[in-house]
Amino acid sequence: MTIRNRLPGIFDFRVVGEEAEFETEFDSSRTLSFEVPVTGDYLFFVRKKQAAPSRARFSIDLSVR
């Protein structure tokens, strides 16, 4: 899986797969790639950083191969 965060200074993200016991920390990098351990449902969280503007739009690209 590859995640591309177009605004890493404003948003970070996290991926959690409860069934697979898989979890990333909140990540602020522009691009993060990792291998998903098993097929199943995963939750994707996006949060705005504290120092960010009070309102902002975000765009994150998520690709699974």
PDB file of N, CA, C and O in Angstrom, chain B, residues numbered from 101:
ATOM      1  N   MET B 101       0.855  -1.158   0.000  1.00  0.00           N
ATOM      2  CA  MET B 101       0.000   0.000   0.000  1.00  0.00           C
ATOM      3  C   MET B 101       0.903   1.223   0.000  1.00  0.00           C
ATOM      4  O   MET B 101       1.936   1.243   0.669  1.00  0.00           O
ATOM      5  N   THR B 102       0.514   2.227  -0.742  1.00  0.00           N
ATOM      6  CA  THR B 102       1.235   3.494  -0.766  1.00  0.00           C
ATOM      7  C   THR B 102       0.248   4.620  -0.494  1.00  0.00           C
ATOM      8  O   THR B 102      -0.829   4.681  -1.088  1.00  0.00           O
ATOM      9  N   ILE B 103       0.633   5.500   0.405  1.00  0.00           N
ATOM     10  CA  ILE B 103      -0.190   6.652   0.755  1.00  0.00           C
ATOM     11  C   ILE B 103       0.622   7.900   0.446  1.00  0.00           C
ATOM     12  O   ILE B 103       1.772   8.026   0.869  1.00  0.00           O
ATOM     13  N   ARG B 104       0.016   8.822  -0.295  1.00  0.00           N
ATOM     14  CA  ARG B 104       0.670  10.098  -0.613  1.00  0.00           C
ATOM     15  C   ARG B 104      -0.145  11.232  -0.003  1.00  0.00           C
ATOM     16  O   ARG B 104      -1.320  11.418  -0.317  1.00  0.00           O
ATOM     17  N   ASN B 105       0.498  11.967   0.858  1.00  0.00           N
ATOM     18  CA  ASN B 105      -0.127  13.082   1.563  1.00  0.00           C
ATOM     19  C   ASN B 105       0.367  14.374   0.922  1.00  0.00           C
ATOM     20  O   ASN B 105       1.545  14.708   1.045  1.00  0.00           O
ATOM     21  N   ARG B 106      -0.500  15.094   0.252  1.00  0.00           N
ATOM     22  CA  ARG B 106      -0.096  16.305  -0.464  1.00  0.00           C
ATOM     23  C   ARG B 106       0.212  17.478   0.459  1.00  0.00           C
ATOM     24  O   ARG B 106       0.898  18.417   0.056  1.00  0.00           O
ATOM     25  N   LEU B 107      -0.287  17.436   1.697  1.00  0.00           N
ATOM     26  CA  LEU B 107      -0.047  18.533   2.640  1.00  0.00           C
ATOM     27  C   LEU B 107       0.469  17.979   3.972  1.00  0.00           C
ATOM     28  O   LEU B 107      -0.228  18.067   4.983  1.00  0.00           O
ATOM     29  N   PRO B 108       1.680  17.409   3.988  1.00  0.00           N
ATOM     30  CA  PRO B 108       2.170  16.800   5.220  1.00  0.00           C
ATOM     31  C   PRO B 108       2.411  17.796   6.362  1.00  0.00           C
ATOM     32  O   PRO B 108       2.481  17.394   7.524  1.00  0.00           O
ATOM     33  N   GLY B 109       2.536  19.063   6.050  1.00  0.00           N
ATOM     34  CA  GLY B 109       2.702  20.060   7.100  1.00  0.00           C
ATOM     35  C   GLY B 109       1.406  20.379   7.836  1.00  0.00           C
ATOM     36  O   GLY B 109       1.431  20.960   8.921  1.00  0.00           O
ATOM     37  N   ILE B 110       0.275  19.999   7.248  1.00  0.00           N
ATOM     38  CA  ILE B 110      -1.023  20.320   7.841  1.00  0.00           C
ATOM     39  C   ILE B 110      -1.741  19.072   8.367  1.00  0.00           C
ATOM     40  O   ILE B 110      -2.418  19.138   9.392  1.00  0.00           O
ATOM     41  N   PHE B 111      -1.598  17.931   7.670  1.00  0.00           N
ATOM     42  CA  PHE B 111      -2.308  16.705   8.048  1.00  0.00           C
ATOM     43  C   PHE B 111      -1.341  15.550   8.249  1.00  0.00           C
ATOM     44  O   PHE B 111      -0.284  15.484   7.621  1.00  0.00           O
ATOM     45  N   ASP B 112      -1.730  14.632   9.147  1.00  0.00           N
ATOM     46  CA  ASP B 112      -1.048  13.355   9.219  1.00  0.00           C
ATOM     47  C   ASP B 112      -2.096  12.247   9.194  1.00  0.00           C
ATOM     48  O   ASP B 112      -3.292  12.526   9.272  1.00  0.00           O
ATOM     49  N   PHE B 113      -1.667  11.018   9.088  1.00  0.00           N
ATOM     50  CA  PHE B 113      -2.604   9.904   8.907  1.00  0.00           C
ATOM     51  C   PHE B 113      -2.113   8.673   9.629  1.00  0.00           C
ATOM     52  O   PHE B 113      -0.960   8.593  10.053  1.00  0.00           O
ATOM     53  N   ARG B 114      -3.021   7.704   9.760  1.00  0.00           N
ATOM     54  CA  ARG B 114      -2.740   6.448  10.455  1.00  0.00           C
ATOM     55  C   ARG B 114      -3.588   5.355   9.831  1.00  0.00           C
ATOM     56  O   ARG B 114      -4.711   5.614   9.398  1.00  0.00           O
ATOM     57  N   VAL B 115      -3.065   4.131   9.779  1.00  0.00           N
ATOM     58  CA  VAL B 115      -3.798   2.975   9.258  1.00  0.00           C
ATOM     59  C   VAL B 115      -3.867   1.919  10.362  1.00  0.00           C
ATOM     60  O   VAL B 115      -2.867   1.621  11.015  1.00  0.00           O
ATOM     61  N   VAL B 116      -5.065   1.357  10.561  1.00  0.00           N
ATOM     62  CA  VAL B 116      -5.267   0.336  11.590  1.00  0.00           C
ATOM     63  C   VAL B 116      -6.041  -0.827  10.982  1.00  0.00           C
ATOM     64  O   VAL B 116      -7.060  -0.624  10.322  1.00  0.00           O
ATOM     65  N   GLY B 117      -5.558  -2.036  11.205  1.00  0.00           N
ATOM     66  CA  GLY B 117      -6.259  -3.251  10.809  1.00  0.00           C
ATOM     67  C   GLY B 117      -6.448  -4.111  12.035  1.00  0.00           C
ATOM     68  O   GLY B 117      -5.543  -4.852  12.417  1.00  0.00           O
ATOM     69  N   GLU B 118      -7.611  -4.025  12.660  1.00  0.00           N
ATOM     70  CA  GLU B 118      -7.845  -4.727  13.928  1.00  0.00           C
ATOM     71  C   GLU B 118      -7.763  -6.238  13.779  1.00  0.00           C
ATOM     72  O   GLU B 118      -7.191  -6.908  14.638  1.00  0.00           O
ATOM     73  N   GLU B 119      -8.325  -6.787  12.707  1.00  0.00           N
ATOM     74  CA  GLU B 119      -8.311  -8.235  12.504  1.00  0.00           C
ATOM     75  C   GLU B 119      -6.888  -8.744  12.277  1.00  0.00           C
ATOM     76  O   GLU B 119      -6.559  -9.863  12.670  1.00  0.00           O
ATOM     77  N   ALA B 120      -6.049  -7.929  11.646  1.00  0.00           N
ATOM     78  CA  ALA B 120      -4.682  -8.325  11.316  1.00  0.00           C
ATOM     79  C   ALA B 120      -3.699  -7.923  12.410  1.00  0.00           C
ATOM     80  O   ALA B 120      -2.506  -8.209  12.307  1.00  0.00           O
ATOM     81  N   GLU B 121      -4.188  -7.262  13.456  1.00  0.00           N
ATOM     82  CA  GLU B 121      -3.329  -6.724  14.507  1.00  0.00           C
ATOM     83  C   GLU B 121      -2.220  -5.874  13.892  1.00  0.00           C
ATOM     84  O   GLU B 121      -1.044  -6.011  14.229  1.00  0.00           O
ATOM     85  N   PHE B 122      -2.629  -4.997  12.987  1.00  0.00           N
ATOM     86  CA  PHE B 122      -1.711  -4.119  12.255  1.00  0.00           C
ATOM     87  C   PHE B 122      -2.049  -2.684  12.595  1.00  0.00           C
ATOM     88  O   PHE B 122      -3.220  -2.307  12.643  1.00  0.00           O
ATOM     89  N   GLU B 123      -1.010  -1.874  12.833  1.00  0.00           N
ATOM     90  CA  GLU B 123      -1.252  -0.487  13.203  1.00  0.00           C
ATOM     91  C   GLU B 123      -0.012   0.350  12.894  1.00  0.00           C
ATOM     92  O   GLU B 123       1.106  -0.044  13.226  1.00  0.00           O
ATOM     93  N   THR B 124      -0.211   1.500  12.260  1.00  0.00           N
ATOM     94  CA  THR B 124       0.889   2.447  12.072  1.00  0.00           C
ATOM     95  C   THR B 124       0.710   3.572  13.082  1.00  0.00           C
ATOM     96  O   THR B 124      -0.379   3.767  13.621  1.00  0.00           O
ATOM     97  N   GLU B 125       1.763   4.292  13.328  1.00  0.00           N
ATOM     98  CA  GLU B 125       1.671   5.521  14.128  1.00  0.00           C
ATOM     99  C   GLU B 125       1.117   6.609  13.208  1.00  0.00           C
ATOM    100  O   GLU B 125       1.077   6.424  11.991  1.00  0.00           O
ATOM    101  N   PHE B 126       0.691   7.734  13.770  1.00  0.00           N
ATOM    102  CA  PHE B 126       0.329   8.860  12.913  1.00  0.00           C
ATOM    103  C   PHE B 126       1.596   9.295  12.185  1.00  0.00           C
ATOM    104  O   PHE B 126       2.639   9.488  12.808  1.00  0.00           O
ATOM    105  N   ASP B 127       1.505   9.446  10.885  1.00  0.00           N
ATOM    106  CA  ASP B 127       2.669   9.711  10.041  1.00  0.00           C
ATOM    107  C   ASP B 127       2.468  11.017   9.288  1.00  0.00           C
ATOM    108  O   ASP B 127       1.387  11.278   8.762  1.00  0.00           O
ATOM    109  N   SER B 128       3.525  11.843   9.237  1.00  0.00           N
ATOM    110  CA  SER B 128       3.459  13.129   8.562  1.00  0.00           C
ATOM    111  C   SER B 128       4.274  13.165   7.283  1.00  0.00           C
ATOM    112  O   SER B 128       4.472  14.235   6.708  1.00  0.00           O
ATOM    113  N   SER B 129       4.744  12.027   6.831  1.00  0.00           N
ATOM    114  CA  SER B 129       5.577  12.031   5.629  1.00  0.00           C
ATOM    115  C   SER B 129       4.742  12.279   4.380  1.00  0.00           C
ATOM    116  O   SER B 129       3.531  12.062   4.370  1.00  0.00           O
ATOM    117  N   ARG B 130       5.407  12.732   3.338  1.00  0.00           N
ATOM    118  CA  ARG B 130       4.720  12.982   2.066  1.00  0.00           C
ATOM    119  C   ARG B 130       4.292  11.662   1.421  1.00  0.00           C
ATOM    120  O   ARG B 130       3.222  11.593   0.817  1.00  0.00           O
ATOM    121  N   THR B 131       5.125  10.597   1.542  1.00  0.00           N
ATOM    122  CA  THR B 131       4.811   9.287   0.970  1.00  0.00           C
ATOM    123  C   THR B 131       5.181   8.195   1.971  1.00  0.00           C
ATOM    124  O   THR B 131       6.267   8.215   2.550  1.00  0.00           O
ATOM    125  N   LEU B 132       4.274   7.247   2.167  1.00  0.00           N
ATOM    126  CA  LEU B 132       4.530   6.099   3.033  1.00  0.00           C
ATOM    127  C   LEU B 132       4.107   4.847   2.283  1.00  0.00           C
ATOM    128  O   LEU B 132       2.982   4.769   1.789  1.00  0.00           O
ATOM    129  N   SER B 133       5.002   3.865   2.193  1.00  0.00           N
ATOM    130  CA  SER B 133       4.694   2.579   1.555  1.00  0.00           C
ATOM    131  C   SER B 133       4.945   1.467   2.559  1.00  0.00           C
ATOM    132  O   SER B 133       5.931   1.492   3.294  1.00  0.00           O
ATOM    133  N   PHE B 134       4.044   0.490   2.584  1.00  0.00           N
ATOM    134  CA  PHE B 134       4.202  -0.648   3.481  1.00  0.00           C
ATOM    135  C   PHE B 134       3.403  -1.823   2.932  1.00  0.00           C
ATOM    136  O   PHE B 134       2.549  -1.653   2.063  1.00  0.00           O
ATOM    137  N   GLU B 135       3.687  -3.007   3.444  1.00  0.00           N
ATOM    138  CA  GLU B 135       2.978  -4.209   3.026  1.00  0.00           C
ATOM    139  C   GLU B 135       1.877  -4.511   4.032  1.00  0.00           C
ATOM    140  O   GLU B 135       2.126  -4.584   5.236  1.00  0.00           O
ATOM    141  N   VAL B 136       0.672  -4.685   3.538  1.00  0.00           N
ATOM    142  CA  VAL B 136      -0.460  -5.041   4.383  1.00  0.00           C
ATOM    143  C   VAL B 136      -0.366  -6.545   4.652  1.00  0.00           C
ATOM    144  O   VAL B 136      -0.280  -7.323   3.702  1.00  0.00           O
ATOM    145  N   PRO B 137      -0.380  -6.977   5.919  1.00  0.00           N
ATOM    146  CA  PRO B 137      -0.123  -8.371   6.238  1.00  0.00           C
ATOM    147  C   PRO B 137      -1.173  -9.377   5.739  1.00  0.00           C
ATOM    148  O   PRO B 137      -0.819 -10.486   5.340  1.00  0.00           O
ATOM    149  N   VAL B 138      -2.436  -9.006   5.757  1.00  0.00           N
ATOM    150  CA  VAL B 138      -3.498  -9.927   5.330  1.00  0.00           C
ATOM    151  C   VAL B 138      -4.623  -9.154   4.661  1.00  0.00           C
ATOM    152  O   VAL B 138      -4.746  -7.942   4.832  1.00  0.00           O
ATOM    153  N   THR B 139      -5.429  -9.859   3.909  1.00  0.00           N
ATOM    154  CA  THR B 139      -6.625  -9.279   3.311  1.00  0.00           C
ATOM    155  C   THR B 139      -7.643  -9.023   4.419  1.00  0.00           C
ATOM    156  O   THR B 139      -7.772  -9.829   5.341  1.00  0.00           O
ATOM    157  N   GLY B 140      -8.353  -7.928   4.335  1.00  0.00           N
ATOM    158  CA  GLY B 140      -9.367  -7.635   5.345  1.00  0.00           C
ATOM    159  C   GLY B 140      -9.719  -6.164   5.358  1.00  0.00           C
ATOM    160  O   GLY B 140      -9.374  -5.416   4.442  1.00  0.00           O
ATOM    161  N   ASP B 141     -10.404  -5.763   6.402  1.00  0.00           N
ATOM    162  CA  ASP B 141     -10.828  -4.375   6.560  1.00  0.00           C
ATOM    163  C   ASP B 141      -9.777  -3.591   7.336  1.00  0.00           C
ATOM    164  O   ASP B 141      -9.226  -4.074   8.325  1.00  0.00           O
ATOM    165  N   TYR B 142      -9.510  -2.378   6.870  1.00  0.00           N
ATOM    166  CA  TYR B 142      -8.565  -1.486   7.524  1.00  0.00           C
ATOM    167  C   TYR B 142      -9.215  -0.128   7.680  1.00  0.00           C
ATOM    168  O   TYR B 142      -9.998   0.294   6.829  1.00  0.00           O
ATOM    169  N   LEU B 143      -8.895   0.556   8.760  1.00  0.00           N
ATOM    170  CA  LEU B 143      -9.397   1.902   9.001  1.00  0.00           C
ATOM    171  C   LEU B 143      -8.296   2.895   8.667  1.00  0.00           C
ATOM    172  O   LEU B 143      -7.124   2.661   8.964  1.00  0.00           O
ATOM    173  N   PHE B 144      -8.674   3.992   8.054  1.00  0.00           N
ATOM    174  CA  PHE B 144      -7.727   5.033   7.655  1.00  0.00           C
ATOM    175  C   PHE B 144      -8.159   6.319   8.340  1.00  0.00           C
ATOM    176  O   PHE B 144      -9.264   6.807   8.104  1.00  0.00           O
ATOM    177  N   PHE B 145      -7.295   6.873   9.188  1.00  0.00           N
ATOM    178  CA  PHE B 145      -7.600   8.085   9.933  1.00  0.00           C
ATOM    179  C   PHE B 145      -6.751   9.238   9.416  1.00  0.00           C
ATOM    180  O   PHE B 145      -5.568   9.063   9.126  1.00  0.00           O
ATOM    181  N   VAL B 146      -7.353  10.408   9.302  1.00  0.00           N
ATOM    182  CA  VAL B 146      -6.649  11.633   8.932  1.00  0.00           C
ATOM    183  C   VAL B 146      -6.938  12.645  10.030  1.00  0.00           C
ATOM    184  O   VAL B 146      -8.080  12.803  10.461  1.00  0.00           O
ATOM    185  N   ARG B 147      -5.896  13.322  10.474  1.00  0.00           N
ATOM    186  CA  ARG B 147      -6.132  14.375  11.472  1.00  0.00           C
ATOM    187  C   ARG B 147      -5.345  15.627  11.100  1.00  0.00           C
ATOM    188  O   ARG B 147      -4.285  15.568  10.477  1.00  0.00           O
ATOM    189  N   LYS B 148      -5.900  16.738  11.499  1.00  0.00           N
ATOM    190  CA  LYS B 148      -5.263  18.029  11.265  1.00  0.00           C
ATOM    191  C   LYS B 148      -4.305  18.285  12.421  1.00  0.00           C
ATOM    192  O   LYS B 148      -4.643  18.044  13.579  1.00  0.00           O
ATOM    193  N   LYS B 149      -3.112  18.773  12.104  1.00  0.00           N
ATOM    194  CA  LYS B 149      -2.142  19.075  13.146  1.00  0.00           C
ATOM    195  C   LYS B 149      -2.550  20.332  13.902  1.00  0.00           C
ATOM    196  O   LYS B 149      -3.256  21.183  13.362  1.00  0.00           O
ATOM    197  N   GLN B 150      -2.113  20.447  15.131  1.00  0.00           N
ATOM    198  CA  GLN B 150      -2.489  21.582  15.988  1.00  0.00           C
ATOM    199  C   GLN B 150      -2.124  22.936  15.398  1.00  0.00           C
ATOM    200  O   GLN B 150      -2.911  23.878  15.488  1.00  0.00           O
ATOM    201  N   ALA B 151      -0.951  23.048  14.800  1.00  0.00           N
ATOM    202  CA  ALA B 151      -0.488  24.342  14.287  1.00  0.00           C
ATOM    203  C   ALA B 151      -1.115  24.686  12.929  1.00  0.00           C
ATOM    204  O   ALA B 151      -0.811  25.731  12.353  1.00  0.00           O
ATOM    205  N   ALA B 152      -1.968  23.831  12.431  1.00  0.00           N
ATOM    206  CA  ALA B 152      -2.571  24.030  11.112  1.00  0.00           C
ATOM    207  C   ALA B 152      -3.613  25.145  11.152  1.00  0.00           C
ATOM    208  O   ALA B 152      -4.085  25.521  12.226  1.00  0.00           O
ATOM    209  N   PRO B 153      -3.971  25.673   9.983  1.00  0.00           N
ATOM    210  CA  PRO B 153      -5.060  26.660   9.927  1.00  0.00           C
ATOM    211  C   PRO B 153      -6.353  26.056  10.470  1.00  0.00           C
ATOM    212  O   PRO B 153      -6.508  24.835  10.488  1.00  0.00           O
ATOM    213  N   SER B 154      -7.268  26.893  10.905  1.00  0.00           N
ATOM    214  CA  SER B 154      -8.515  26.371  11.480  1.00  0.00           C
ATOM    215  C   SER B 154      -9.372  25.641  10.449  1.00  0.00           C
ATOM    216  O   SER B 154     -10.142  24.750  10.806  1.00  0.00           O
ATOM    217  N   ARG B 155      -9.245  26.013   9.170  1.00  0.00           N
ATOM    218  CA  ARG B 155      -9.964  25.327   8.094  1.00  0.00           C
ATOM    219  C   ARG B 155      -8.985  25.002   6.983  1.00  0.00           C
ATOM    220  O   ARG B 155      -8.127  25.813   6.635  1.00  0.00           O
ATOM    221  N   ALA B 156      -9.126  23.806   6.431  1.00  0.00           N
ATOM    222  CA  ALA B 156      -8.232  23.402   5.339  1.00  0.00           C
ATOM    223  C   ALA B 156      -8.850  22.236   4.584  1.00  0.00           C
ATOM    224  O   ALA B 156      -9.586  21.436   5.160  1.00  0.00           O
ATOM    225  N   ARG B 157      -8.552  22.143   3.297  1.00  0.00           N
ATOM    226  CA  ARG B 157      -8.955  20.997   2.485  1.00  0.00           C
ATOM    227  C   ARG B 157      -7.764  20.062   2.390  1.00  0.00           C
ATOM    228  O   ARG B 157      -6.615  20.503   2.410  1.00  0.00           O
ATOM    229  N   PHE B 158      -8.042  18.769   2.286  1.00  0.00           N
ATOM    230  CA  PHE B 158      -6.941  17.832   2.133  1.00  0.00           C
ATOM    231  C   PHE B 158      -7.191  16.893   0.974  1.00  0.00           C
ATOM    232  O   PHE B 158      -8.330  16.653   0.574  1.00  0.00           O
ATOM    233  N   SER B 159      -6.108  16.373   0.449  1.00  0.00           N
ATOM    234  CA  SER B 159      -6.169  15.391  -0.625  1.00  0.00           C
ATOM    235  C   SER B 159      -5.090  14.349  -0.353  1.00  0.00           C
ATOM    236  O   SER B 159      -3.904  14.671  -0.281  1.00  0.00           O
ATOM    237  N   ILE B 160      -5.508  13.122  -0.206  1.00  0.00           N
ATOM    238  CA  ILE B 160      -4.578  12.025   0.048  1.00  0.00           C
ATOM    239  C   ILE B 160      -4.838  10.944  -0.989  1.00  0.00           C
ATOM    240  O   ILE B 160      -5.984  10.557  -1.217  1.00  0.00           O
ATOM    241  N   ASP B 161      -3.770  10.457  -1.617  1.00  0.00           N
ATOM    242  CA  ASP B 161      -3.872   9.377  -2.595  1.00  0.00           C
ATOM    243  C   ASP B 161      -3.523   8.071  -1.892  1.00  0.00           C
ATOM    244  O   ASP B 161      -2.512   7.981  -1.196  1.00  0.00           O
ATOM    245  N   LEU B 162      -4.363   7.068  -2.078  1.00  0.00           N
ATOM    246  CA  LEU B 162      -4.161   5.744  -1.475  1.00  0.00           C
ATOM    247  C   LEU B 162      -4.187   4.718  -2.593  1.00  0.00           C
ATOM    248  O   LEU B 162      -5.171   4.623  -3.326  1.00  0.00           O
ATOM    249  N   SER B 163      -3.112   3.948  -2.731  1.00  0.00           N
ATOM    250  CA  SER B 163      -3.090   2.917  -3.773  1.00  0.00           C
ATOM    251  C   SER B 163      -2.711   1.579  -3.168  1.00  0.00           C
ATOM    252  O   SER B 163      -1.817   1.481  -2.326  1.00  0.00           O
ATOM    253  N   VAL B 164      -3.414   0.553  -3.619  1.00  0.00           N
ATOM    254  CA  VAL B 164      -3.179  -0.822  -3.151  1.00  0.00           C
ATOM    255  C   VAL B 164      -2.831  -1.645  -4.366  1.00  0.00           C
ATOM    256  O   VAL B 164      -3.546  -1.618  -5.368  1.00  0.00           O
ATOM    257  N   ARG B 165      -1.733  -2.380  -4.284  1.00  0.00           N
ATOM    258  CA  ARG B 165      -1.305  -3.218  -5.406  1.00  0.00           C
ATOM    259  C   ARG B 165      -1.172  -4.639  -4.975  1.00  0.00           C
ATOM    260  O   ARG B 165      -0.820  -5.499  -5.783  1.00  0.00           O
TER     261      ARG B 165
END
